[in-house]
Amino acid sequence: MMSPKNSASTVSFSDQRNEPNQQVNVPLLLQPTYARSKSLIFDELRKFRISLKWCALDHSSCTGKFISCFTFIFLTIFVPLVSSLSIKVASSSTEDDNNNPISFNILVQFPVSGLALTGFFTLSRFFSRYGLRQLLFLDGLQEDSLFVRRGYTRELDKAFRYLACILLPSFFVELAHKIIFFSTVKVSFPYISSGVPLNSIMFLLVLASWVYRTGVYLLVCVLFRLTCELHILRFEGLHKMFEGSGSDSGIIFNEHLRIRKQLSATSHRYRFFIIASLVVITVSQFAALLLILATNSDKSFFNSGDLVVCSAVELSGFFLCLLGAARITHRAQRIASVATRWHMSATCASAGSDNRKGKGAEAECECRDSDSDSSDIYITVCSQEPSTFQTRQALVAYLEHNNGGITLFGFALDRGLIHTIFAFEFSLVLWILSKVVVLS
């Protein structure tokens, strides 16, 4: 006959033996034992790590940092500088100086390289301080509900769709423009004879430089959008905590405080990138506008195609960040109205219960012990419930005064700020057009 002590040990041994088998089918993001240093075949961040290696942005080792810095200097500074100095318009195409595409080509190099410099500096700072998992707040994902964890796994797969939807169409347009561009211009170096091989080599280098610079900038935009989607999922999980009669004000407060800390960390990490991108895009767009208004020739795909592609990529990536920040900010601001509605429902249910107390203590006991009544009756009916009137009122007051989302030095990145930016940019356009009309 087996003793209880032996039977207990047998049961625990069988549980420990079956536990690894139960975790085989669980995604790695949902396993609490998954560490940041692991890089397995089924890692959900494997696509990001592969993309970073192919883009020469892997800073996990000293060799990777050297390759990353060398690639950045070569493709972001050296190739655009050499191409701007060596590309000349063919003699057959110099009849009309206003139709010269070189001026537009040189102008485009500044914003593309400027945004790439901003993105590379941001990524280098991220990887040296945080790492990819901590940057995406995956270390604290085990504290979230299963709804949030599975939703974030889906968002990881959707992140590359945003990158592909912007990068691939612009790449094909840029490829078509560069084919036309290099078939018309000539590349000349001192002591080197110009010809088709030299044009082909410069064509490949310029195209690789454009893909690298654009990819670095868009990768930061996608990382920011992915971080915003995680916060949106966490706010949706917080909304679900207000449902039902078991809502605890203390648990809701701690969860909202944790989300607020992550939002504050996100705002501090990306504020330099957002402000620098806004400055570079604003300056480049108005410089392009002045250059276009200063030339009297007809604009075509040959002489201004670079400018169109550059503007489309800049604005697409920037609005990807702004829209993601506006979504999470409005979700954060809406939490106060959800809490107020929850507080009102609980108070009405508690008041209705107090009115029924006058009918007798027996009816009150039956109401508390019955499982067939509606859930509204059980919302903070007795004094032993954790969400009393005072704690609910304090929670609502806290949420009303702490409803900010993504901020830039105290200014919330919401739709109001987007409208302000649009009004500012539109006013500058009208001012430039008015000066051009007066001068002409």
Buried (B, 14 or more C-beta within 10 A) or exposed (E): EEEEEEEEEEEEEEEEEEEEEEBEEEEBBBEEEBEEEEEEEEBBBBEBBEBBBEBBBBBBEEEBBEBBBEBBEBBBBEBBEBBBEBBBBEEEBEEEEEBBBBBBBBBBBBBBBBBBBBBBBBBBEBBEEBBBBBBBBBBEBEEBBEEBBBBBBEBBEEBBEBBEEBBEBBBEBBBEBBEBBBEBBBBBEEEEEEEEEBBEEBBEBBBBBBBBBBBBBBBBBBBBBBBBBBBBBBBBBBBEBBEEBEBBBEEBBEBBEBBBEBBEBBBEBBBBBBEBBBEBBBEBBBEBBEBEBEBEEEBEBBBBBBBBBBBBBBEBBBEBBBBBBBBBBBBBBEBBEBBBEBBEBBBEBBEEBEEEEEEEEEEBEEBEEEEEEEEBBBBBBEEEBEBBBEBBEEBBEBBBEEBBBBBBEEEBBBBEBBEEBEEEBEEBEEEBEEEEEEEE
